[in-house]
Amino acid sequence: MTEPLESASDDALLPMREVASLTGVNPITLRAWERRHGLIRPVRTVGGHRLYSQQDIEHIRSIMLWTSRGLPISKIGALLNRQQNTPELAVTDAAEAPLLQWQQAIHRATQAFDGAELERLHGQLFTIYPKATVLAAVLLPVWRSLAVGDAFGRRSQWLFLDAFFRARLLLRLQMNPGNGACVLLADGSGHAHELELLCAGLLMSNDQLRIEVLSPGQPLEELPLLCTAIQPAALVLLVQTPLQADAHKRLRALQMGVTCPLALVGDAAAASSSGLRGSSIAVLGNDEASILPRLEALVRGTLQI
C-alpha cells in the first residue's frame, strides 16, 4: 500500500512568500508582473495580502519559461491569453489542490536528492493520472521552477530532477511497439531541452506510432539526410518560441528537401503558422487532445491543412 500525500487546503491559495520560494521569483518581480504588465492577478485578503492560486503559479512559470527563451516581457501577455483561449489540459478547481500536492512532493524529494522517493512518486503519478496531466500539470511545472533562480543548491536540484525524468521518459518511449509508424521529432526553434522533447514525444506516441526523438542541437539543414536514411512516416518539429522570418524560410526549404510530411508542435506552433501560409506544413497544436488525432491523420495522409 502506497503512502498518502499530505493534505492541502481546498482552495490551494498560497501567500507570496511561499510562491516566491516555490517558483524562485522574488516578490519585487511578482509585484512588477502584476502592476506593470497585468500578467498575474492574485486575490487580496481583507488586510491587503496577496494570495495566489494554482493558475497564478502556472502563469508565473509560463512567464519564466518565455523570458528564459529570450521573449520580451511585453509580448508574453498575448501568448498567455492565447494559451488560456486554447482547450488544453482541463484542470478543475477541485483537481488543483491534489496536483499542487504532487508538485510539492516532487519538489521536496528533489531538494533532498531522494531518488527512491522520486521513483515512488513517478510510479504513482503515471498510475493515477493520464500522461498529459502528469507532464503538463506536475512534472514540467516543478522542472521549470527549479530551472531559474540562483539560490545555493538550486542548479544541482534541477540537474538531479532533469536527469531522473529524462531517463524515465526515454524508457517509456522505448516501450512503444517497434513496428509502429516511425515519426521523427526534432527541435525546431533551437531552444528546447531534451526533457521537453521527450515530453512532446510521449504525448505523440501510441500503439501505432513510434516516436524517435532527436537530440537538441540537431541542425535543421541536415534533417533531409536523416529522413533519407530512416524513411519516417512524418517529421515533426517542436517549436517553443515564435519563429522569425528567417526561420520560416528555413522551414520552407526543409519542406522541399524531405519527402515525408512536415509538421509543427509545441507552445508556439500556432503562433508561427501565419508565416507559413501557402505551404503544406501542418500545425498539430500543443496538447494531447489535438496532437494525436492530427498526427495520425498526417501519417495517413488525410489531414486537412
Residue pairs with C-beta under 8 A, 6 or more apart in sequence:
2 120
2 124
5 98
5 101
5 102
5 105
6 101
6 104
6 105
7 101
8 97
8 98
8 100
8 101
8 104
9 97
10 97
11 53
11 93
11 97
12 53
12 54
12 96
12 97
12 100
13 43
13 51
13 52
13 53
14 22
14 51
14 52
14 57
15 49
15 50
15 51
15 52
16 27
16 30
16 42
16 49
16 50
16 52
17 27
19 25
19 30
19 52
19 56
19 57
19 60
20 26
20 27
20 30
22 57
22 103
22 104
22 107
22 145
23 57
23 60
23 61
23 64
23 145
23 148
24 64
24 145
24 146
24 148
24 149
24 151
24 154
25 60
25 64
25 148
25 149
30 40
30 50
30 60
33 39
33 40
33 60
33 63
33 73
34 40
34 41
34 42
34 50
37 73
37 74
37 76
37 77
38 77
39 59
39 63
39 73
39 76
39 77
39 80
40 52
40 56
40 59
40 60
40 63
41 56
42 50
42 51
42 52
42 53
42 56
43 50
43 51
43 53
44 50
44 51
45 51
52 60
53 96
54 91
54 96
54 97
54 99
54 100
55 96
57 100
57 141
58 141
59 80
61 141
61 144
61 145
62 76
62 79
62 80
62 83
63 73
63 76
63 80
64 144
64 145
64 147
64 148
65 144
66 76
66 79
66 241
67 73
67 76
68 147
68 148
69 191
69 240
69 241
70 191
70 241
71 79
71 241
71 242
79 242
79 267
79 268
79 271
82 270
82 271
83 267
86 270
86 285
86 286
86 287
87 287
87 289
88 136
88 286
88 287
88 289
89 132
89 133
89 136
89 137
89 287
91 99
91 133
91 137
99 133
99 137
99 138
102 121
102 125
102 138
103 138
103 141
103 142
105 121
106 118
106 121
106 138
106 139
106 142
106 161
107 142
107 145
107 146
109 117
109 118
109 121
110 118
110 142
110 146
110 157
110 160
110 161
111 153
111 157
113 156
113 157
113 160
115 164
118 161
118 164
122 164
122 165
122 168
125 134
125 138
125 139
126 134
126 172
129 137
129 138
130 288
131 202
131 203
131 288
132 203
132 287
132 288
132 289
135 199
135 202
135 203
136 287
139 165
139 199
140 195
140 196
140 199
142 161
143 158
143 161
143 162
143 165
143 195
146 154
146 157
146 158
146 161
147 158
162 193
162 195
165 195
166 194
166 195
166 198
169 195
169 198
169 199
169 201
169 202
170 198
170 213
172 202
173 198
173 201
173 202
173 205
173 211
173 213
176 205
176 206
176 207
176 209
176 210
176 211
177 207
177 210
178 210
179 210
180 206
180 207
180 208
180 209
180 210
181 208
181 209
181 210
181 233
181 234
181 299
182 210
182 212
182 230
182 231
182 232
182 233
183 204
183 209
183 210
183 211
183 212
183 232
183 233
183 234
183 235
183 236
183 295
183 299
184 212
184 214
184 223
184 226
184 227
184 230
184 232
184 234
184 235
184 236
185 197
185 200
185 201
185 204
185 211
185 212
185 213
185 214
185 236
185 237
185 238
185 265
186 197
186 214
186 218
186 220
186 223
186 235
186 236
186 237
186 238
187 197
187 214
187 216
187 217
187 218
187 237
187 238
188 220
188 237
188 238
188 239
188 243
188 251
188 264
188 266
189 237
189 238
189 239
189 240
189 241
189 243
189 247
189 266
189 268
191 240
191 241
192 216
192 238
192 240
192 266
193 216
194 213
194 215
194 216
196 238
196 240
197 213
197 214
197 216
197 238
198 213
200 238
200 265
200 266
201 211
201 213
202 211
203 287
203 288
203 291
203 292
204 211
204 236
204 265
204 284
204 291
204 292
204 295
205 211
206 292
208 296
209 295
209 296
209 299
212 230
212 232
214 226
220 237
220 250
220 251
220 254
221 250
221 253
221 254
223 235
223 254
223 257
223 258
224 254
224 257
224 258
227 235
227 258
227 259
227 260
231 260
232 260
233 260
233 261
233 299
234 260
234 261
234 262
234 263
234 295
234 298
234 299
235 258
235 260
235 261
235 262
235 263
236 262
236 263
236 264
236 265
236 284
236 295
237 251
237 262
237 263
237 264
237 265
238 265
238 266
239 264
239 265
239 266
239 267
239 268
239 269
239 272
240 266
240 267
240 268
241 267
241 268
242 268
242 271
242 272
243 251
243 268
243 272
243 275
245 275
247 272
248 272
248 275
248 276
251 262
251 276
251 279
251 281
252 276
252 279
252 281
254 262
255 262
255 279
255 280
255 281
261 280
261 282
261 298
261 299
261 301
261 303
262 280
262 281
262 282
263 281
263 282
263 283
263 284
263 294
263 295
263 298
264 272
264 273
264 276
264 281
264 282
264 283
264 284
265 283
265 284
265 285
265 286
265 291
266 286
267 286
269 283
269 284
269 285
269 286
270 283
270 285
270 286
272 283
273 283
280 305
281 305
282 294
282 298
282 303
282 305
284 290
284 291
284 294
284 295
284 298
285 291
285 294
294 303
297 303
297 304
